[in-house]
């Protein structure tokens, strides 16, 4: 009798199903902004034009955007210059060689024919200095400390680079450090709970206002004579964008919860992130 009641209930539920037509609205074409303002570096701005999510078109890279950097300095706003990109990726780079000041707010405004004006604003953070630095050449292990500011919510990123160039794979046993963009690494069979990746992120939730030790180990051999360890003090927008982008890229598609990639662009899409870095150079 129980089986019969269950079967009748299931049939009733199935009979109540109804298909609903839902049309995803087209928001129209908008500017897509991607830039990371780094203290001491030239500003590279990547711009494209969005397309409707159900369209077969690809996002369009254009050389006719007008882009400006707004600051509190005389002469603001400062125009970006468009140049052809000789490397892989977008066809054009919008570039501005302008000295950026720590602790200052910056705003980028972008406009082009046929799309609304878009803008993003962010503060350039201060450099957080590396302290008590040590590099063990035999084990390829770096150990250092830094002090967090108790008055602010802070986020950090650690990388190891060939001198001024590509990031190298490294590892850590520190479970509070997060690798977003890399998960698999196969070596000599060692497994001690290490995480591996190119970029390790560290929010200050567990050490706000305190001195924090970091220990990482280089895992990728290189022919470079010198390598660099970098401690990047990154904006919250930078962290949230990378976190949500990783969640989107590693989702299981149809069976996963939808992921909205974080954007701080007003009337457009993308990210304006900022960072300031302290660097220690060592002989590999």
RAZI-V987592 format. One record per run of one state. SS is the DSSP state (alpha for helix, beta for strand, coil for the rest). FROM is the first residue (numbers start at 1). LEN is the number of residues. If there is no record, write none. Layout:
ss:SS from:FROM len:LEN
ss:SS from:FROM len:LEN
This chain:
ss:coil from:1 len:1
ss:alpha from:2 len:14
ss:coil from:16 len:15
ss:beta from:31 len:8
ss:coil from:39 len:4
ss:beta from:43 len:7
ss:coil from:50 len:10
ss:beta from:60 len:1
ss:coil from:61 len:5
ss:beta from:66 len:5
ss:coil from:71 len:7
ss:beta from:78 len:2
ss:coil from:80 len:1
ss:beta from:81 len:4
ss:coil from:85 len:7
ss:beta from:92 len:5
ss:coil from:97 len:8
ss:beta from:105 len:8
ss:coil from:113 len:2
ss:beta from:115 len:9
ss:coil from:124 len:7
ss:beta from:131 len:6
ss:coil from:137 len:4
ss:beta from:141 len:7
ss:coil from:148 len:7
ss:beta from:155 len:8
ss:coil from:163 len:4
ss:beta from:167 len:1
ss:coil from:168 len:2
ss:beta from:170 len:3
ss:coil from:173 len:5
ss:beta from:178 len:2
ss:coil from:180 len:15
ss:beta from:195 len:3
ss:coil from:198 len:2
ss:beta from:200 len:4
ss:coil from:204 len:7
ss:beta from:211 len:8
ss:coil from:219 len:7
ss:beta from:226 len:9
ss:coil from:235 len:1
ss:alpha from:236 len:14
ss:coil from:250 len:3
ss:alpha from:253 len:3
ss:coil from:256 len:10
ss:beta from:266 len:1
ss:coil from:267 len:2
ss:beta from:269 len:15
ss:coil from:284 len:1
